[in-house]
Structure formats: C-alpha cells, structure tokens
Amino acid sequence: MDILRIFHQYHEALLSGLSVTLRLCVIVWSVGLLLGSGLGVVASRFDAVAGRSLRTLSLFASATPILVLLFWLHYPAQSILGIVVDPFITTCVALGVVNVIAVAEIVRVAIDKIPREFLVAAHVCGLNSRTTLVHIELPLLLRQIIPGLLMAQVYILQASLFGSLISVEEIFRVAQRINAIEYRPVAIYTALAVLFWLVCLPLTALARRLERKYHHDISER
C-alpha cells in the first residue's frame, strides 16, 4: 500500500522527473540515431581510415564508464575551459557521445555484413544504384540493426540516471528527494522500478522479438 500512497501523494513530482528523463533521452536518442547512422555509413562505405577510427573510438568508449565521462565533462573539462555548463546539457553531451559511437558501430557492422552477392545480382538484373539501395540494401540493413538500436537506446535510458549525480532533476533525483522526506526506500525505489518497467520492458520485448524474427545469417550458403 505504501507504493500506491507514494504514487498518489508524489505523482506530480514523479511525473515531472520522468518528463526530464524522457526529454533528456529524446535529445540523446535523436542525436545518436542521426549522427551515428551517418557516421556508420561513412565509416563503412567511403573511408577505410574512418572505419578504423570508428573501431578505435568504439573500443575506447566501451572501456570508459559513462559515469567517468560524465564527471570529467562536468568538472575537469569545464574548469580547464573556464566555463559553467548546465548539468542537463553536460549529461546530453556525455550520453550523446556514447550513443553516437554505439549507433555508428552497429550501422557499420551491419553494412559490412550485407552479402556482396545481393548487390552483384542487382547489378546483373539491371537495377540502378538508387533502386538497389531502396529495395535491397535498406531492407536488409534495417532488419539487422533495429534490434541492436532499440537495446542501445534502452541502455541510454537507464544510464540517464547518472545525471542525478550532477544535479539533473531527473526521475532518480526526484526519488531521492522523496526518500529524504518519507524515508521509505523500499516503497519509493520500487515505485521507481515500476516506472522504468513501464518504459523499458515494451522496448526490450520488441527488440528481442525483432531479433528472433529478423536477425539471422543472410549470407549465401
């Protein structure tokens, strides 16, 4: 019953925190998907150096905890540059960098895995480059990358909680404030978990369903 009371009594604060979290994620998702997709295409198709650079960046990104990057951008970087940046923007930048690199690597790998024989067959059949791209490459690419992209965005949503550590008024920081008043950690953090389940579970379930349906070996046997 405590959980229901927490929801009823603090629903405005919880919804406000959730709206900040979702606004943060929408920005990071949009930047990551747009810039990351473009970077992945460039790295795969047009520049071998870009491909190697992206793999190197991906390696360093996977070895750097998001929390470390976030704190570095919030404290040392701003001190060195002599500026003060809103914590919300700092969190967007930190998560955006991680998301751009993750999306770019997913796209690069998927493009590299498209069987060349499909493209050769399209050329033999007289299809031009645009028709081949729209009707062969893009459908194959989307089937391969959508599950991975969904899971990457769920990870970003979960990582957005780190913004609370540099005073971003997102859902986790709101929950901490409520707990400071009520001191009901079990009820409050269970309520927080329920909110995340409502957002993350449908996305995770959809990603897994699409992966089972589409993510298979499309190479020639």
CYANA upper distance limits for C-alpha pairs under 8 A (distance plus 0.5 A):
  1 MET  CA      5 ARG  CA      6.80
  2 ASP  CA      6 ILE  CA      6.60
  2 ASP  CA    187 ALA  CA      6.32
  3 ILE  CA      7 PHE  CA      6.74
  3 ILE  CA    187 ALA  CA      5.38
  3 ILE  CA    188 ILE  CA      7.14
  3 ILE  CA    190 THR  CA      7.75
  3 ILE  CA    191 ALA  CA      6.47
  4 LEU  CA      8 HIS  CA      6.56
  5 ARG  CA      9 GLN  CA      6.33
  6 ILE  CA     10 TYR  CA      6.18
  6 ILE  CA     11 HIS  CA      7.87
  6 ILE  CA    187 ALA  CA      7.85
  6 ILE  CA    188 ILE  CA      7.24
  6 ILE  CA    191 ALA  CA      8.13
  7 PHE  CA     11 HIS  CA      5.45
  7 PHE  CA     14 LEU  CA      8.25
  7 PHE  CA    191 ALA  CA      7.73
 10 TYR  CA     14 LEU  CA      6.64
 10 TYR  CA    178 ILE  CA      8.32
 11 HIS  CA     15 LEU  CA      6.42
 12 GLU  CA     16 SER  CA      6.55
 13 ALA  CA     17 GLY  CA      6.69
 13 ALA  CA    174 VAL  CA      7.26
 14 LEU  CA     18 LEU  CA      6.55
 14 LEU  CA    171 ILE  CA      6.83
 14 LEU  CA    174 VAL  CA      7.01
 14 LEU  CA    175 ALA  CA      7.74
 15 LEU  CA     19 SER  CA      6.50
 15 LEU  CA    171 ILE  CA      8.40
 16 SER  CA     20 VAL  CA      6.95
 16 SER  CA    170 GLU  CA      8.35
 16 SER  CA    171 ILE  CA      8.12
 17 GLY  CA     21 THR  CA      6.80
 17 GLY  CA    169 GLU  CA      6.61
 17 GLY  CA    170 GLU  CA      4.86
 17 GLY  CA    171 ILE  CA      4.45
 17 GLY  CA    172 PHE  CA      7.98
 17 GLY  CA    173 ARG  CA      8.15
 17 GLY  CA    174 VAL  CA      6.38
 18 LEU  CA     22 LEU  CA      6.60
 18 LEU  CA    170 GLU  CA      6.72
 18 LEU  CA    171 ILE  CA      5.39
 19 SER  CA     23 ARG  CA      6.46
 19 SER  CA    170 GLU  CA      8.14
 19 SER  CA    171 ILE  CA      8.48
 20 VAL  CA     24 LEU  CA      6.57
 20 VAL  CA    169 GLU  CA      7.34
 20 VAL  CA    170 GLU  CA      5.65
 20 VAL  CA    171 ILE  CA      7.76
 21 THR  CA     25 CYS  CA      6.69
 21 THR  CA    157 LEU  CA      8.22
 21 THR  CA    160 SER  CA      7.29
 21 THR  CA    161 LEU  CA      8.44
 21 THR  CA    170 GLU  CA      5.49
 21 THR  CA    171 ILE  CA      6.68
 22 LEU  CA     26 VAL  CA      6.48
 22 LEU  CA    157 LEU  CA      8.37
 23 ARG  CA     27 ILE  CA      6.87
 24 LEU  CA     28 VAL  CA      6.84
 24 LEU  CA     88 PHE  CA      8.01
 24 LEU  CA     92 CYS  CA      6.93
 24 LEU  CA    160 SER  CA      8.08
 25 CYS  CA     29 TRP  CA      6.22
 25 CYS  CA    156 ILE  CA      7.59
 25 CYS  CA    157 LEU  CA      6.50
 25 CYS  CA    160 SER  CA      7.75
 26 VAL  CA     30 SER  CA      6.47
 27 ILE  CA     31 VAL  CA      6.69
 27 ILE  CA     92 CYS  CA      7.65
 28 VAL  CA     32 GLY  CA      6.35
 28 VAL  CA     92 CYS  CA      6.45
 28 VAL  CA     93 VAL  CA      8.41
 28 VAL  CA     95 LEU  CA      6.92
 28 VAL  CA     96 GLY  CA      5.42
 28 VAL  CA     99 ASN  CA      7.62
 28 VAL  CA    156 ILE  CA      8.50
 29 TRP  CA     33 LEU  CA      6.46
 29 TRP  CA     96 GLY  CA      8.06
 29 TRP  CA     99 ASN  CA      7.80
 29 TRP  CA    153 GLN  CA      7.01
 29 TRP  CA    156 ILE  CA      8.48
 30 SER  CA     34 LEU  CA      6.56
 31 VAL  CA     35 LEU  CA      6.28
 31 VAL  CA     36 GLY  CA      8.06
 31 VAL  CA     96 GLY  CA      6.99
 31 VAL  CA    100 VAL  CA      7.54
 32 GLY  CA     36 GLY  CA      5.62
 32 GLY  CA     37 SER  CA      8.20
 32 GLY  CA     96 GLY  CA      6.39
 32 GLY  CA     97 VAL  CA      8.08
 32 GLY  CA     99 ASN  CA      5.38
 32 GLY  CA    100 VAL  CA      4.60
 32 GLY  CA    101 ILE  CA      8.23
 32 GLY  CA    103 VAL  CA      6.91
 33 LEU  CA     37 SER  CA      6.17
 33 LEU  CA     99 ASN  CA      8.27
 33 LEU  CA    100 VAL  CA      7.31
 33 LEU  CA    103 VAL  CA      6.82
 34 LEU  CA     38 GLY  CA      6.91
 35 LEU  CA     39 LEU  CA      6.57
 35 LEU  CA    100 VAL  CA      6.62
 35 LEU  CA    104 ALA  CA      8.33
 36 GLY  CA     40 GLY  CA      6.48
 36 GLY  CA     99 ASN  CA      7.88
 36 GLY  CA    100 VAL  CA      4.75
 36 GLY  CA    101 ILE  CA      6.67
 36 GLY  CA    102 ALA  CA      7.83
 36 GLY  CA    103 VAL  CA      5.38
 36 GLY  CA    104 ALA  CA      4.68
 36 GLY  CA    105 GLU  CA      8.39
 36 GLY  CA    107 VAL  CA      8.36
 37 SER  CA     41 VAL  CA      6.77
 37 SER  CA    100 VAL  CA      8.42
 37 SER  CA    103 VAL  CA      6.76
 37 SER  CA    104 ALA  CA      5.85
 37 SER  CA    107 VAL  CA      6.62
 38 GLY  CA     42 VAL  CA      6.79
 38 GLY  CA    104 ALA  CA      7.82
 39 LEU  CA     43 ALA  CA      6.51
 39 LEU  CA    104 ALA  CA      6.04
 40 GLY  CA     44 SER  CA      6.63
 40 GLY  CA    103 VAL  CA      7.88
 40 GLY  CA    104 ALA  CA      4.49
 40 GLY  CA    105 GLU  CA      6.53
 40 GLY  CA    106 ILE  CA      7.98
 40 GLY  CA    107 VAL  CA      5.61
 40 GLY  CA    108 ARG  CA      5.01
 41 VAL  CA     45 ARG  CA      6.37
 41 VAL  CA     46 PHE  CA      8.24
 41 VAL  CA    104 ALA  CA      8.15
 41 VAL  CA    107 VAL  CA      7.33
 41 VAL  CA    108 ARG  CA      6.62
 41 VAL  CA    111 ILE  CA      8.03
 42 VAL  CA     46 PHE  CA      5.72
 42 VAL  CA     47 ASP  CA      6.98
 42 VAL  CA     50 ALA  CA      7.64
 42 VAL  CA     51 GLY  CA      8.33
 43 ALA  CA     47 ASP  CA      6.21
 43 ALA  CA     48 ALA  CA      7.19
 43 ALA  CA     49 VAL  CA      8.17
 43 ALA  CA     50 ALA  CA      5.24
 43 ALA  CA     51 GLY  CA      4.63
 43 ALA  CA     52 ARG  CA      8.34
 43 ALA  CA     54 LEU  CA      7.39
 43 ALA  CA    108 ARG  CA      6.98
 44 SER  CA     48 ALA  CA      7.84
 44 SER  CA     50 ALA  CA      8.43
 44 SER  CA     51 GLY  CA      6.44
 44 SER  CA    108 ARG  CA      5.72
 44 SER  CA    109 VAL  CA      8.30
 44 SER  CA    111 ILE  CA      7.19
 44 SER  CA    112 ASP  CA      7.02
 47 ASP  CA     51 GLY  CA      6.95
 48 ALA  CA     52 ARG  CA      6.87
 49 VAL  CA     53 SER  CA      6.58
 50 ALA  CA     54 LEU  CA      6.50
 51 GLY  CA     55 ARG  CA      6.79
 51 GLY  CA    108 ARG  CA      8.40
 52 ARG  CA     56 THR  CA      6.72
 53 SER  CA     57 LEU  CA      6.63
 54 LEU  CA     58 SER  CA      6.48
 54 LEU  CA    101 ILE  CA      7.86
 54 LEU  CA    104 ALA  CA      8.22
 54 LEU  CA    105 GLU  CA      7.52
 55 ARG  CA     59 LEU  CA      6.66
 55 ARG  CA    105 GLU  CA      7.70
 56 THR  CA     60 PHE  CA      6.82
 57 LEU  CA     61 ALA  CA      6.47
 57 LEU  CA    101 ILE  CA      7.61
 58 SER  CA     62 SER  CA      6.57
 58 SER  CA    101 ILE  CA      6.50
 58 SER  CA    102 ALA  CA      7.38
 58 SER  CA    105 GLU  CA      7.46
 59 LEU  CA     63 ALA  CA      6.84
 60 PHE  CA     64 THR  CA      6.70
 61 ALA  CA     65 PRO  CA      8.25
 61 ALA  CA     98 VAL  CA      7.08
 61 ALA  CA    101 ILE  CA      8.05
 64 THR  CA     68 VAL  CA      7.40
 64 THR  CA     69 LEU  CA      7.51
 65 PRO  CA     69 LEU  CA      7.08
 66 ILE  CA     70 LEU  CA      6.52
 66 ILE  CA     94 ALA  CA      7.76
 66 ILE  CA     95 LEU  CA      7.87
 66 ILE  CA     98 VAL  CA      8.21
 66 ILE  CA    159 ALA  CA      8.10
 67 LEU  CA     71 PHE  CA      6.64
 67 LEU  CA    162 PHE  CA      7.01
 68 VAL  CA     72 TRP  CA      6.52
 69 LEU  CA     73 LEU  CA      6.68
 69 LEU  CA     94 ALA  CA      6.88
 70 LEU  CA     74 HIS  CA      6.64
 70 LEU  CA     90 THR  CA      7.68
 70 LEU  CA     91 THR  CA      6.95
 70 LEU  CA     94 ALA  CA      5.98
 70 LEU  CA     95 LEU  CA      8.49
 71 PHE  CA     75 TYR  CA      6.44
 71 PHE  CA     76 PRO  CA      8.35
 71 PHE  CA    166 ILE  CA      8.25
 72 TRP  CA     76 PRO  CA      5.86
 72 TRP  CA     77 ALA  CA      6.58
 73 LEU  CA     77 ALA  CA      5.45
 73 LEU  CA     78 GLN  CA      7.04
 73 LEU  CA     90 THR  CA      7.16
 73 LEU  CA     94 ALA  CA      7.82
 74 HIS  CA     78 GLN  CA      6.63
 74 HIS  CA     85 VAL  CA      8.22
 74 HIS  CA     87 PRO  CA      7.70
 74 HIS  CA     90 THR  CA      6.87
 74 HIS  CA    166 ILE  CA      8.03
 75 TYR  CA     79 SER  CA      6.56
 76 PRO  CA     80 ILE  CA      6.52
 77 ALA  CA     81 LEU  CA      6.71
 78 GLN  CA     82 GLY  CA      6.23
 78 GLN  CA     83 ILE  CA      5.68
 78 GLN  CA     84 VAL  CA      6.60
 78 GLN  CA     85 VAL  CA      7.87
 79 SER  CA     83 ILE  CA      7.12
 85 VAL  CA     89 ILE  CA      7.30
 85 VAL  CA     90 THR  CA      7.07
 86 ASP  CA     90 THR  CA      6.88
 87 PRO  CA     91 THR  CA      6.57
 87 PRO  CA    163 GLY  CA      7.98
 87 PRO  CA    166 ILE  CA      6.61
 87 PRO  CA    167 SER  CA      7.05
 87 PRO  CA    168 VAL  CA      6.35
 88 PHE  CA     92 CYS  CA      6.74
 88 PHE  CA    163 GLY  CA      7.83
 88 PHE  CA    168 VAL  CA      6.15
 89 ILE  CA     93 VAL  CA      6.70
 90 THR  CA     94 ALA  CA      6.72
 91 THR  CA     95 LEU  CA      6.54
 91 THR  CA    160 SER  CA      8.17
 91 THR  CA    163 GLY  CA      6.34
 92 CYS  CA     96 GLY  CA      6.09
 93 VAL  CA     97 VAL  CA      6.55
 94 ALA  CA     98 VAL  CA      7.09
 95 LEU  CA     99 ASN  CA      6.55
 95 LEU  CA    156 ILE  CA      7.34
 95 LEU  CA    159 ALA  CA      8.32
 95 LEU  CA    160 SER  CA      8.05
 96 GLY  CA    100 VAL  CA      6.45
 97 VAL  CA    101 ILE  CA      6.82
 98 VAL  CA    102 ALA  CA      6.65
 99 ASN  CA    103 VAL  CA      6.48
 99 ASN  CA    152 ALA  CA      7.93
 99 ASN  CA    153 GLN  CA      8.24
 99 ASN  CA    156 ILE  CA      7.71
100 VAL  CA    104 ALA  CA      6.48
101 ILE  CA    105 GLU  CA      6.65
102 ALA  CA    106 ILE  CA      6.79
102 ALA  CA    152 ALA  CA      7.75
103 VAL  CA    107 VAL  CA      6.66
103 VAL  CA    149 LEU  CA      7.07
103 VAL  CA    152 ALA  CA      8.09
104 ALA  CA    108 ARG  CA      6.48
105 GLU  CA    109 VAL  CA      6.57
106 ILE  CA    110 ALA  CA      6.71
106 ILE  CA    145 ILE  CA      7.00
106 ILE  CA    148 GLY  CA      7.53
106 ILE  CA    149 LEU  CA      7.89
107 VAL  CA    111 ILE  CA      6.62
107 VAL  CA    141 LEU  CA      8.41
107 VAL  CA    145 ILE  CA      7.01
108 ARG  CA    112 ASP  CA      6.69
109 VAL  CA    113 LYS  CA      6.75
110 ALA  CA    114 ILE  CA      7.12
110 ALA  CA    141 LEU  CA      6.68
110 ALA  CA    144 GLN  CA      6.78
110 ALA  CA    145 ILE  CA      6.97
111 ILE  CA    141 LEU  CA      6.95
114 ILE  CA    118 PHE  CA      8.32
114 ILE  CA    137 GLU  CA      7.95
114 ILE  CA    140 LEU  CA      7.71
114 ILE  CA    141 LEU  CA      7.85
114 ILE  CA    218 ILE  CA      8.08
114 ILE  CA    219 SER  CA      7.98
115 PRO  CA    119 LEU  CA      7.91
115 PRO  CA    218 ILE  CA      7.66
115 PRO  CA    219 SER  CA      5.93
115 PRO  CA    220 GLU  CA      7.81
116 ARG  CA    120 VAL  CA      6.76
117 GLU  CA    121 ALA  CA      6.48
117 GLU  CA    220 GLU  CA      8.18
118 PHE  CA    122 ALA  CA      6.79
118 PHE  CA    136 ILE  CA      8.21
119 LEU  CA    123 HIS  CA      6.75
119 LEU  CA    132 THR  CA      7.72
119 LEU  CA    136 ILE  CA      8.42
120 VAL  CA    124 VAL  CA      6.67
121 ALA  CA    125 CYS  CA      6.65
122 ALA  CA    126 GLY  CA      6.95
122 ALA  CA    127 LEU  CA      5.92
122 ALA  CA    128 ASN  CA      8.50
122 ALA  CA    132 THR  CA      6.89
123 HIS  CA    127 LEU  CA      5.97
123 HIS  CA    128 ASN  CA      7.53
127 LEU  CA    131 THR  CA      6.54
127 LEU  CA    132 THR  CA      6.60
128 ASN  CA    132 THR  CA      6.66
129 SER  CA    133 LEU  CA      6.60
130 ARG  CA    134 VAL  CA      6.68
131 THR  CA    135 HIS  CA      6.33
131 THR  CA    136 ILE  CA      8.23
132 THR  CA    136 ILE  CA      5.74
132 THR  CA    137 GLU  CA      6.86
133 LEU  CA    137 GLU  CA      5.27
133 LEU  CA    138 LEU  CA      6.35
134 VAL  CA    138 LEU  CA      6.06
134 VAL  CA    139 PRO  CA      7.92
135 HIS  CA    139 PRO  CA      7.01
136 ILE  CA    140 LEU  CA      6.79
137 GLU  CA    141 LEU  CA      6.45
138 LEU  CA    142 LEU  CA      6.47
139 PRO  CA    143 ARG  CA      6.72
140 LEU  CA    144 GLN  CA      6.97
141 LEU  CA    145 ILE  CA      6.68
142 LEU  CA    146 ILE  CA      6.21
143 ARG  CA    147 PRO  CA      8.43
143 ARG  CA    210 LEU  CA      8.43
143 ARG  CA    214 TYR  CA      6.05
143 ARG  CA    215 HIS  CA      7.16
144 GLN  CA    148 GLY  CA      8.35
144 GLN  CA    211 GLU  CA      8.38
144 GLN  CA    214 TYR  CA      7.20
144 GLN  CA    215 HIS  CA      5.96
144 GLN  CA    216 HIS  CA      8.44
145 ILE  CA    149 LEU  CA      6.50
146 ILE  CA    150 LEU  CA      6.61
146 ILE  CA    207 ALA  CA      7.83
146 ILE  CA    210 LEU  CA      8.11
147 PRO  CA    151 MET  CA      6.87
147 PRO  CA    206 LEU  CA      8.32
147 PRO  CA    207 ALA  CA      4.90
147 PRO  CA    208 ARG  CA      7.17
147 PRO  CA    210 LEU  CA      6.43
147 PRO  CA    211 GLU  CA      5.92
147 PRO  CA    215 HIS  CA      8.49
148 GLY  CA    152 ALA  CA      6.65
148 GLY  CA    207 ALA  CA      7.77
149 LEU  CA    153 GLN  CA      6.77
150 LEU  CA    154 VAL  CA      6.82
150 LEU  CA    203 LEU  CA      7.16
150 LEU  CA    204 THR  CA      7.77
150 LEU  CA    207 ALA  CA      6.34
151 MET  CA    155 TYR  CA      6.74
151 MET  CA    203 LEU  CA      8.11
151 MET  CA    204 THR  CA      6.92
151 MET  CA    207 ALA  CA      7.01
152 ALA  CA    156 ILE  CA      6.86
153 GLN  CA    157 LEU  CA      6.73
154 VAL  CA    158 GLN  CA      6.84
154 VAL  CA    200 CYS  CA      6.75
154 VAL  CA    203 LEU  CA      7.62
154 VAL  CA    204 THR  CA      7.76
155 TYR  CA    159 ALA  CA      6.58
156 ILE  CA    160 SER  CA      6.62
157 LEU  CA    161 LEU  CA      8.19
161 LEU  CA    170 GLU  CA      7.69
161 LEU  CA    171 ILE  CA      7.94
161 LEU  CA    172 PHE  CA      6.38
161 LEU  CA    173 ARG  CA      8.49
162 PHE  CA    166 ILE  CA      8.18
163 GLY  CA    167 SER  CA      7.15
163 GLY  CA    168 VAL  CA      5.69
163 GLY  CA    169 GLU  CA      8.44
163 GLY  CA    170 GLU  CA      7.67
164 SER  CA    168 VAL  CA      5.36
164 SER  CA    169 GLU  CA      6.88
164 SER  CA    170 GLU  CA      6.80
164 SER  CA    172 PHE  CA      6.83
164 SER  CA    173 ARG  CA      5.53
165 LEU  CA    173 ARG  CA      8.45
167 SER  CA    173 ARG  CA      8.04
168 VAL  CA    173 ARG  CA      7.78
169 GLU  CA    173 ARG  CA      6.22
169 GLU  CA    174 VAL  CA      6.95
170 GLU  CA    174 VAL  CA      6.85
171 ILE  CA    175 ALA  CA      6.70
171 ILE  CA    192 LEU  CA      8.24
172 PHE  CA    176 GLN  CA      6.78
172 PHE  CA    192 LEU  CA      7.97
173 ARG  CA    177 ARG  CA      6.80
174 VAL  CA    178 ILE  CA      6.76
175 ALA  CA    179 ASN  CA      6.62
175 ALA  CA    188 ILE  CA      7.03
175 ALA  CA    189 TYR  CA      7.56
175 ALA  CA    192 LEU  CA      7.58
176 GLN  CA    180 ALA  CA      6.72
177 ARG  CA    181 ILE  CA      7.13
178 ILE  CA    182 GLU  CA      6.57
178 ILE  CA    183 TYR  CA      8.20
178 ILE  CA    188 ILE  CA      8.05
179 ASN  CA    183 TYR  CA      5.12
179 ASN  CA    184 ARG  CA      6.39
179 ASN  CA    185 PRO  CA      6.51
179 ASN  CA    188 ILE  CA      7.08
184 ARG  CA    188 ILE  CA      6.50
185 PRO  CA    189 TYR  CA      6.22
185 PRO  CA    190 THR  CA      8.49
186 VAL  CA    190 THR  CA      6.40
187 ALA  CA    191 ALA  CA      6.61
188 ILE  CA    192 LEU  CA      6.80
189 TYR  CA    193 ALA  CA      6.59
190 THR  CA    194 VAL  CA      6.72
191 ALA  CA    195 LEU  CA      6.90
192 LEU  CA    196 PHE  CA      6.93
193 ALA  CA    197 TRP  CA      6.59
194 VAL  CA    198 LEU  CA      6.74
195 LEU  CA    199 VAL  CA      7.15
196 PHE  CA    200 CYS  CA      6.22
196 PHE  CA    201 LEU  CA      8.33
197 TRP  CA    201 LEU  CA      5.68
198 LEU  CA    202 PRO  CA      7.65
199 VAL  CA    203 LEU  CA      7.63
200 CYS  CA    204 THR  CA      6.54
201 LEU  CA    205 ALA  CA      6.42
202 PRO  CA    206 LEU  CA      6.53
203 LEU  CA    207 ALA  CA      6.62
204 THR  CA    208 ARG  CA      6.73
205 ALA  CA    209 ARG  CA      6.63
206 LEU  CA    210 LEU  CA      6.62
207 ALA  CA    211 GLU  CA      6.54
208 ARG  CA    212 ARG  CA      6.68
209 ARG  CA    213 LYS  CA      6.69
210 LEU  CA    214 TYR  CA      6.26
210 LEU  CA    215 HIS  CA      7.80
211 GLU  CA    215 HIS  CA      5.25
212 ARG  CA    216 HIS  CA      8.44
